[in-house]
Each structure stands twice: as C-alpha cells, then as structure tokens.
Amino acid sequence: MDQGGAAPVFSARTETDGDHVRVVVVGEVDMATADTMLQAALREPAGRVTLDLREVTFFDSAAIHAVVRLAQRFPGVLTVLPSRQVRRVLEISGLAGQDWVAPA
C-alpha cells in the first residue's frame, strides 16, 4: 500500500562498530514487530548493545518482553535509549529503574 511518502510504521536498522551493536528502531513496536527488533539485536555477536528507541512512537507488552529478553541475554552491557513514550511504558511496568535504561 502506498503511504504517500509517510514515515514507515516500523523499521529496525543495525549498526556495528567492533563488538558494539546499535539497533535504531523507528515507529511502532508491538506484537507484529517486537520479534524483528529482538532479532536485529541478536543478528551479530556483540560485547555491548545499544537499543535506540528514541524514535519509537508506540511500545506494548510484546516490546517490553523483547527488551527484557535482551537484558537477560546481555547483562550489564545493554543500554536502552527510550523515547518519551517508551519511558512512560517502562515507568508504568516498573522497569524504568533498571540499570539498562538510560537516564532522562
């Protein structure tokens, strides 16, 4: 379907710099897209992972589950950069205080 040049509903782009993997996510992360975000972060071997969610506009429980799985997979080396909307969801779910959530 032609969106007439509108921004994509979802995209996940992986950037690698040595053992640092950065996943830049744009749009809506939900049941249909959360696994794609997760797999993008797991695609390359990584000693450090940054999940850049600053352009995410919607974040549901499937997205939370994917991020928690990443935190379990990469303890102490995951950093999540949340958008305002993502930070609010993490606050509501009680996860905003986790060490992997970047401060506001």
C-alpha positions in Angstrom: 0.0 0.0 0.0 1.3 3.4 -0.9 1.7 5.6 2.1 2.3 8.7 0.0 5.8 9.3 1.5 4.7 8.9 5.1 7.3 7.6 7.6 7.4 3.9 8.0 5.2 2.4 10.7 8.3 0.3 11.8 11.9 -0.1 11.0 14.9 -1.5 12.8 18.4 -0.8 11.5 21.5 -2.4 12.9 24.9 -0.6 13.1 28.0 -2.4 14.1 31.3 -0.9 15.4 33.7 -3.6 16.6 31.8 -5.5 19.3 29.2 -2.7 19.8 25.9 -3.4 18.1 23.5 -0.4 17.9 19.9 -1.1 16.9 18.0 2.0 15.8 14.2 1.5 15.9 11.6 3.8 14.4 7.9 3.7 14.7 5.6 1.2 16.5 7.0 -1.8 18.4 4.1 -4.2 19.0 3.2 -7.9 18.8 3.8 -7.7 15.0 7.3 -6.1 15.2 8.8 -6.8 18.6 10.5 -10.0 17.4 12.0 -8.2 14.4 13.5 -5.7 16.8 14.8 -8.6 19.0 16.3 -10.5 16.1 18.0 -7.3 14.8 19.8 -7.0 18.1 20.8 -10.7 18.1 21.9 -10.9 14.5 25.6 -10.0 15.2 27.9 -11.2 18.0 28.1 -8.3 20.5 30.0 -7.4 23.6 27.9 -4.3 24.0 24.4 -3.5 22.7 22.6 -0.2 22.5 18.9 -0.3 21.7 18.0 3.2 20.4 14.2 3.7 20.9 14.2 7.5 20.7 12.1 7.4 17.6 9.6 4.8 18.8 6.0 6.1 19.0 4.2 3.0 20.4 5.5 0.3 22.7 3.4 -2.6 24.0 3.8 -5.6 26.2 5.4 -7.7 23.4 8.0 -4.9 23.1 8.6 -5.0 26.8 9.1 -8.7 26.7 11.6 -8.4 23.9 13.6 -5.8 25.8 13.6 -7.9 29.0 14.9 -10.8 26.9 17.7 -8.6 25.6 18.5 -7.5 29.2 18.8 -11.2 30.2 20.9 -12.0 27.2 23.3 -9.1 27.6 23.5 -8.4 31.4 25.5 -5.3 32.2 26.2 -4.4 28.6 22.7 -3.4 27.3 21.7 0.3 27.1 18.2 1.3 26.1 17.7 4.9 24.9 13.9 5.4 25.3 11.6 7.9 23.7 9.2 9.7 25.9 6.5 7.2 25.1 8.8 4.2 25.8 10.0 5.7 29.1 6.4 6.1 30.2 5.6 2.5 29.4 8.7 1.4 31.3 7.7 3.5 34.2 4.2 2.0 34.3 5.6 -1.5 34.1 8.1 -0.8 36.9 11.2 -1.2 34.7 12.3 2.4 34.3 14.7 2.0 37.2 16.6 -0.9 35.6 20.3 -0.2 35.1 19.9 -0.8 31.3 17.6 2.2 30.9 19.5 5.4 30.1 18.6 8.3 32.4 16.4 11.0 31.1 
